[in-house]
Amino acid sequence: MPRVRVAPALRDRKALDGEIARLRDLDVGELRSRCHNVFGRRPHPHLPRHLLFRVLAYRLQADHLGDPDGESQRLLDRSESPEKAGHRAVAFGRRATELHPGTILVREWNGQMQRVAVIADGFAWNGKTYPSLSKVAFAITGTRWSGPKFFGLRDKPSKGSSP
């Protein structure tokens, strides 16, 4: 189970940045000593300074901001390189629910039911055609929304489900 801590916004973030900046000033021996204190064991003697720094900086960030969730960790574990992990993350985020013309999306907003029809050229709402769900959500609310999120098409998966 990932460790998650909710950190207060600005003040703690500045403290975290300061701690990481102090790590940059430590030499290899001091970084090794810090690793021993943090992890309870000595790091491998051939581990270079830049990796010691990265391990400690990651641990500081994870302790303050929380570890990646399981889905993000699996995405990183399956990737052969950081670049491929980034490409996969973008592709995963762009996965869209396939909507077919004739589908009716329903959402309650300010006590009124809003019905949007999926049509061949976009989405119909209140007698007007919109090119995207985000434009419909803006027309309904007056604020910028992710259309798929507004209509519940991009909800987070439940804790019990697996991807």
Secondary structure, DSSP 4 states (H G I P E B T S, - for coil): -----PPPSHHHHHHHHHHHHHHHT--HHHHHHHHHHHHSSPPPTT--HHHHHHHHHHHHHHHHH-PPPHHHHHHHHH-SSHHHHHHHHHHHHH------TT-EEEEEETTEEEEEEEETTEEEETTEEESSHHHHHHHHHSS---HHHHTTTTPPPPTT---
